[in-house]
Amino acid sequence: MPETPAETIAVERIQTGVRLEKQLVKVLKALSEHKDMTLGELLEGVVLHALEGKQPFSKETLALIAQLREIYGLQLDASSSHRLRDKKGA
């Protein structure tokens, strides 16, 4: 039986040492701040949606993300995902 949005689920969270592209982190942090949630909560939601092949963001949120991408200079897109590499010395 699907849960209603009001129900909460107790989970055990762990600290992780994930490295992400700098501008992407800036956009995600700004979005999580706008949504009044932690960066971890935002990433959990995005990943859970992706694992089910669902769109995690509304049209309004996608418009905000487009603005944040412009502000923070994020030019990467989904087609970039398999071509990323660390800069030398990074």
VMD Tcl script that builds the backbone (N, CA, C; Angstrom):
set m [mol new atoms 270]
animate dup $m
set s [atomselect $m all]
$s set {name element resname resid chain x y z} {
  {N N MET 1 A 0.836 -1.183 0.000}
  {CA C MET 1 A 0.000 0.000 0.000}
  {C C MET 1 A 0.877 1.241 0.000}
  {N N PRO 2 A 0.714 2.185 -0.947}
  {CA C PRO 2 A 1.551 3.380 -1.002}
  {C C PRO 2 A 1.344 4.250 0.223}
  {N N GLU 3 A 2.428 4.913 0.608}
  {CA C GLU 3 A 2.358 5.787 1.768}
  {C C GLU 3 A 1.831 7.155 1.372}
  {N N THR 4 A 1.171 7.794 2.301}
  {CA C THR 4 A 0.750 9.168 2.065}
  {C C THR 4 A 1.928 10.084 2.365}
  {N N PRO 5 A 1.957 11.275 1.770}
  {CA C PRO 5 A 3.083 12.186 2.006}
  {C C PRO 5 A 3.286 12.547 3.475}
  {N N ALA 6 A 2.253 12.473 4.297}
  {CA C ALA 6 A 2.364 12.848 5.697}
  {C C ALA 6 A 3.109 11.809 6.531}
  {N N GLU 7 A 3.149 10.561 6.072}
  {CA C GLU 7 A 3.832 9.520 6.833}
  {C C GLU 7 A 5.341 9.681 6.695}
  {N N THR 8 A 6.052 9.460 7.783}
  {CA C THR 8 A 7.504 9.532 7.727}
  {C C THR 8 A 8.089 8.136 7.848}
  {N N ILE 9 A 9.297 7.985 7.356}
  {CA C ILE 9 A 9.995 6.703 7.394}
  {C C ILE 9 A 11.325 6.920 8.100}
  {N N ALA 10 A 11.541 6.217 9.189}
  {CA C ALA 10 A 12.815 6.325 9.904}
  {C C ALA 10 A 13.878 5.575 9.113}
  {N N VAL 11 A 14.992 6.232 8.859}
  {CA C VAL 11 A 16.101 5.625 8.126}
  {C C VAL 11 A 17.394 5.864 8.882}
  {N N GLU 12 A 18.398 5.072 8.577}
  {CA C GLU 12 A 19.728 5.282 9.125}
  {C C GLU 12 A 20.592 5.887 8.023}
  {N N ARG 13 A 21.067 7.097 8.237}
  {CA C ARG 13 A 21.914 7.764 7.248}
  {C C ARG 13 A 23.379 7.614 7.642}
  {N N ILE 14 A 24.239 7.566 6.629}
  {CA C ILE 14 A 25.673 7.483 6.868}
  {C C ILE 14 A 26.361 8.637 6.160}
  {N N GLN 15 A 27.514 9.007 6.655}
  {CA C GLN 15 A 28.336 10.037 6.016}
  {C C GLN 15 A 29.097 9.384 4.873}
  {N N THR 16 A 29.193 10.092 3.746}
  {CA C THR 16 A 29.893 9.544 2.586}
  {C C THR 16 A 30.838 10.585 2.018}
  {N N GLY 17 A 31.866 10.151 1.373}
  {CA C GLY 17 A 32.866 11.056 0.813}
  {C C GLY 17 A 32.737 11.181 -0.693}
  {N N VAL 18 A 31.575 11.610 -1.164}
  {CA C VAL 18 A 31.326 11.728 -2.602}
  {C C VAL 18 A 31.946 13.008 -3.140}
  {N N ARG 19 A 32.623 12.897 -4.289}
  {CA C ARG 19 A 33.170 14.071 -4.969}
  {C C ARG 19 A 32.291 14.376 -6.173}
  {N N LEU 20 A 31.902 15.653 -6.317}
  {CA C LEU 20 A 31.039 16.080 -7.414}
  {C C LEU 20 A 31.629 17.314 -8.083}
  {N N GLU 21 A 31.239 17.564 -9.303}
  {CA C GLU 21 A 31.702 18.728 -10.063}
  {C C GLU 21 A 31.267 20.013 -9.344}
  {N N LYS 22 A 32.169 20.986 -9.320}
  {CA C LYS 22 A 32.016 22.199 -8.514}
  {C C LYS 22 A 30.747 22.998 -8.826}
  {N N GLN 23 A 30.478 23.313 -10.089}
  {CA C GLN 23 A 29.297 24.104 -10.438}
  {C C GLN 23 A 28.012 23.321 -10.152}
  {N N LEU 24 A 28.055 22.005 -10.352}
  {CA C LEU 24 A 26.903 21.161 -10.057}
  {C C LEU 24 A 26.552 21.248 -8.574}
  {N N VAL 25 A 27.563 21.203 -7.716}
  {CA C VAL 25 A 27.333 21.311 -6.277}
  {C C VAL 25 A 26.722 22.664 -5.932}
  {N N LYS 26 A 27.192 23.714 -6.558}
  {CA C LYS 26 A 26.638 25.044 -6.289}
  {C C LYS 26 A 25.152 25.110 -6.638}
  {N N VAL 27 A 24.787 24.554 -7.793}
  {CA C VAL 27 A 23.385 24.543 -8.205}
  {C C VAL 27 A 22.559 23.702 -7.233}
  {N N LEU 28 A 23.054 22.530 -6.873}
  {CA C LEU 28 A 22.326 21.651 -5.954}
  {C C LEU 28 A 22.167 22.278 -4.576}
  {N N LYS 29 A 23.208 22.927 -4.081}
  {CA C LYS 29 A 23.120 23.588 -2.776}
  {C C LYS 29 A 22.094 24.720 -2.805}
  {N N ALA 30 A 22.116 25.508 -3.861}
  {CA C ALA 30 A 21.153 26.609 -3.985}
  {C C ALA 30 A 19.732 26.070 -4.076}
  {N N LEU 31 A 19.542 24.999 -4.827}
  {CA C LEU 31 A 18.220 24.398 -4.956}
  {C C LEU 31 A 17.749 23.835 -3.615}
  {N N SER 32 A 18.619 23.141 -2.909}
  {CA C SER 32 A 18.226 22.582 -1.612}
  {C C SER 32 A 17.901 23.694 -0.625}
  {N N GLU 33 A 18.643 24.778 -0.664}
  {CA C GLU 33 A 18.353 25.932 0.200}
  {C C GLU 33 A 16.983 26.513 -0.143}
  {N N HIS 34 A 16.704 26.669 -1.417}
  {CA C HIS 34 A 15.412 27.194 -1.864}
  {C C HIS 34 A 14.266 26.291 -1.398}
  {N N LYS 35 A 14.494 24.981 -1.430}
  {CA C LYS 35 A 13.471 24.007 -1.043}
  {C C LYS 35 A 13.441 23.759 0.466}
  {N N ASP 36 A 14.322 24.448 1.211}
  {CA C ASP 36 A 14.412 24.312 2.662}
  {C C ASP 36 A 14.644 22.860 3.068}
  {N N MET 37 A 15.647 22.253 2.408}
  {CA C MET 37 A 16.030 20.887 2.731}
  {C C MET 37 A 17.549 20.793 2.682}
  {N N THR 38 A 18.088 19.728 3.225}
  {CA C THR 38 A 19.535 19.557 3.168}
  {C C THR 38 A 19.934 19.059 1.772}
  {N N LEU 39 A 21.192 19.216 1.461}
  {CA C LEU 39 A 21.710 18.699 0.197}
  {C C LEU 39 A 21.521 17.183 0.137}
  {N N GLY 40 A 21.759 16.496 1.240}
  {CA C GLY 40 A 21.580 15.054 1.287}
  {C C GLY 40 A 20.142 14.640 1.013}
  {N N GLU 41 A 19.183 15.367 1.594}
  {CA C GLU 41 A 17.771 15.063 1.356}
  {C C GLU 41 A 17.410 15.261 -0.116}
  {N N LEU 42 A 17.929 16.321 -0.721}
  {CA C LEU 42 A 17.683 16.577 -2.141}
  {C C LEU 42 A 18.238 15.431 -2.989}
  {N N LEU 43 A 19.478 15.038 -2.715}
  {CA C LEU 43 A 20.102 13.963 -3.491}
  {C C LEU 43 A 19.372 12.639 -3.298}
  {N N GLU 44 A 18.930 12.354 -2.070}
  {CA C GLU 44 A 18.156 11.134 -1.840}
  {C C GLU 44 A 16.903 11.116 -2.715}
  {N N GLY 45 A 16.200 12.225 -2.746}
  {CA C GLY 45 A 14.982 12.307 -3.551}
  {C C GLY 45 A 15.248 12.132 -5.028}
  {N N VAL 46 A 16.292 12.784 -5.527}
  {CA C VAL 46 A 16.642 12.678 -6.947}
  {C C VAL 46 A 16.987 11.235 -7.303}
  {N N VAL 47 A 17.801 10.609 -6.473}
  {CA C VAL 47 A 18.229 9.236 -6.752}
  {C C VAL 47 A 17.057 8.268 -6.667}
  {N N LEU 48 A 16.204 8.409 -5.649}
  {CA C LEU 48 A 15.056 7.513 -5.534}
  {C C LEU 48 A 14.126 7.644 -6.739}
  {N N HIS 49 A 13.923 8.870 -7.223}
  {CA C HIS 49 A 13.118 9.058 -8.434}
  {C C HIS 49 A 13.802 8.407 -9.641}
  {N N ALA 50 A 15.113 8.651 -9.779}
  {CA C ALA 50 A 15.855 8.110 -10.924}
  {C C ALA 50 A 15.826 6.589 -10.944}
  {N N LEU 51 A 15.907 5.961 -9.782}
  {CA C LEU 51 A 15.902 4.505 -9.719}
  {C C LEU 51 A 14.578 3.909 -10.189}
  {N N GLU 52 A 13.525 4.730 -10.182}
  {CA C GLU 52 A 12.226 4.273 -10.682}
  {C C GLU 52 A 11.894 4.866 -12.046}
  {N N GLY 53 A 12.863 5.574 -12.637}
  {CA C GLY 53 A 12.643 6.180 -13.948}
  {C C GLY 53 A 11.651 7.327 -13.920}
  {N N LYS 54 A 11.549 8.003 -12.787}
  {CA C LYS 54 A 10.587 9.100 -12.636}
  {C C LYS 54 A 11.293 10.449 -12.639}
  {N N GLN 55 A 10.597 11.478 -13.091}
  {CA C GLN 55 A 11.102 12.848 -13.093}
  {C C GLN 55 A 11.026 13.391 -11.655}
  {N N PRO 56 A 12.166 13.825 -11.094}
  {CA C PRO 56 A 12.141 14.287 -9.706}
  {C C PRO 56 A 11.643 15.723 -9.521}
  {N N PHE 57 A 11.559 16.500 -10.617}
  {CA C PHE 57 A 11.267 17.919 -10.475}
  {C C PHE 57 A 10.026 18.336 -11.264}
  {N N SER 58 A 9.277 19.267 -10.687}
  {CA C SER 58 A 8.121 19.855 -11.371}
  {C C SER 58 A 8.605 20.833 -12.440}
  {N N LYS 59 A 7.703 21.299 -13.277}
  {CA C LYS 59 A 8.052 22.291 -14.302}
  {C C LYS 59 A 8.589 23.554 -13.654}
  {N N GLU 60 A 7.991 23.951 -12.539}
  {CA C GLU 60 A 8.429 25.162 -11.842}
  {C C GLU 60 A 9.854 25.005 -11.304}
  {N N THR 61 A 10.131 23.841 -10.741}
  {CA C THR 61 A 11.470 23.597 -10.204}
  {C C THR 61 A 12.485 23.508 -11.332}
  {N N LEU 62 A 12.116 22.918 -12.462}
  {CA C LEU 62 A 13.025 22.864 -13.612}
  {C C LEU 62 A 13.351 24.270 -14.113}
  {N N ALA 63 A 12.381 25.181 -14.078}
  {CA C ALA 63 A 12.636 26.570 -14.476}
  {C C ALA 63 A 13.618 27.216 -13.501}
  {N N LEU 64 A 13.457 26.960 -12.210}
  {CA C LEU 64 A 14.397 27.485 -11.212}
  {C C LEU 64 A 15.789 26.907 -11.446}
  {N N ILE 65 A 15.864 25.619 -11.718}
  {CA C ILE 65 A 17.153 24.983 -11.981}
  {C C ILE 65 A 17.828 25.628 -13.190}
  {N N ALA 66 A 17.081 25.936 -14.223}
  {CA C ALA 66 A 17.654 26.610 -15.403}
  {C C ALA 66 A 18.260 27.953 -15.009}
  {N N GLN 67 A 17.581 28.686 -14.147}
  {CA C GLN 67 A 18.118 29.973 -13.669}
  {C C GLN 67 A 19.385 29.761 -12.849}
  {N N LEU 68 A 19.373 28.779 -11.966}
  {CA C LEU 68 A 20.547 28.504 -11.134}
  {C C LEU 68 A 21.725 28.027 -11.983}
  {N N ARG 69 A 21.461 27.234 -13.013}
  {CA C ARG 69 A 22.524 26.798 -13.923}
  {C C ARG 69 A 23.197 28.007 -14.573}
  {N N GLU 70 A 22.394 28.979 -14.970}
  {CA C GLU 70 A 22.921 30.204 -15.588}
  {C C GLU 70 A 23.747 31.001 -14.569}
  {N N ILE 71 A 23.208 31.173 -13.375}
  {CA C ILE 71 A 23.892 31.947 -12.328}
  {C C ILE 71 A 25.247 31.341 -11.999}
  {N N TYR 72 A 25.298 30.020 -11.857}
  {CA C TYR 72 A 26.533 29.355 -11.432}
  {C C TYR 72 A 27.369 28.810 -12.580}
  {N N GLY 73 A 26.963 29.078 -13.808}
  {CA C GLY 73 A 27.768 28.703 -14.962}
  {C C GLY 73 A 27.851 27.209 -15.210}
  {N N LEU 74 A 26.808 26.474 -14.850}
  {CA C LEU 74 A 26.808 25.028 -15.075}
  {C C LEU 74 A 26.415 24.742 -16.518}
  {N N GLN 75 A 27.387 24.274 -17.301}
  {CA C GLN 75 A 27.140 23.978 -18.713}
  {C C GLN 75 A 27.032 22.480 -18.978}
  {N N LEU 76 A 27.308 21.662 -17.978}
  {CA C LEU 76 A 27.212 20.216 -18.144}
  {C C LEU 76 A 25.754 19.798 -18.257}
  {N N ASP 77 A 25.518 18.707 -19.001}
  {CA C ASP 77 A 24.174 18.130 -19.081}
  {C C ASP 77 A 24.306 16.613 -19.021}
  {N N ALA 78 A 23.195 15.925 -19.162}
  {CA C ALA 78 A 23.202 14.467 -19.035}
  {C C ALA 78 A 24.179 13.812 -20.007}
  {N N SER 79 A 24.329 14.383 -21.185}
  {CA C SER 79 A 25.247 13.789 -22.164}
  {C C SER 79 A 26.707 13.921 -21.729}
  {N N SER 80 A 26.974 14.769 -20.757}
  {CA C SER 80 A 28.340 14.957 -20.242}
  {C C SER 80 A 28.736 13.867 -19.251}
  {N N SER 81 A 27.767 13.159 -18.713}
  {CA C SER 81 A 28.013 12.302 -17.550}
  {C C SER 81 A 29.079 11.233 -17.755}
  {N N HIS 82 A 29.204 10.678 -18.927}
  {CA C HIS 82 A 30.193 9.615 -19.153}
  {C C HIS 82 A 31.514 10.150 -19.694}
  {N N ARG 83 A 31.630 11.479 -19.793}
  {CA C ARG 83 A 32.852 12.062 -20.353}
  {C C ARG 83 A 33.625 12.891 -19.332}
  {N N LEU 84 A 33.189 12.924 -18.079}
  {CA C LEU 84 A 33.839 13.751 -17.058}
  {C C LEU 84 A 35.119 13.088 -16.578}
  {N N ARG 85 A 36.126 13.892 -16.313}
  {CA C ARG 85 A 37.378 13.428 -15.738}
  {C C ARG 85 A 37.920 14.551 -14.863}
  {N N ASP 86 A 38.708 14.217 -13.866}
  {CA C ASP 86 A 39.315 15.224 -13.006}
  {C C ASP 86 A 40.390 15.982 -13.781}
  {N N LYS 87 A 40.502 17.275 -13.481}
  {CA C LYS 87 A 41.596 18.062 -14.043}
  {C C LYS 87 A 42.896 17.554 -13.439}
  {N N LYS 88 A 43.973 17.735 -14.145}
  {CA C LYS 88 A 45.284 17.347 -13.630}
  {C C LYS 88 A 45.539 18.101 -12.331}
  {N N GLY 89 A 46.008 17.364 -11.327}
  {CA C GLY 89 A 46.340 17.980 -10.042}
  {C C GLY 89 A 45.146 18.230 -9.142}
  {N N ALA 90 A 43.962 17.794 -9.572}
  {CA C ALA 90 A 42.765 18.023 -8.736}
  {C C ALA 90 A 42.432 16.812 -7.911}
}
mol reanalyze $m
mol bondsrecalc $m
mol representation Tube
mol addrep $m
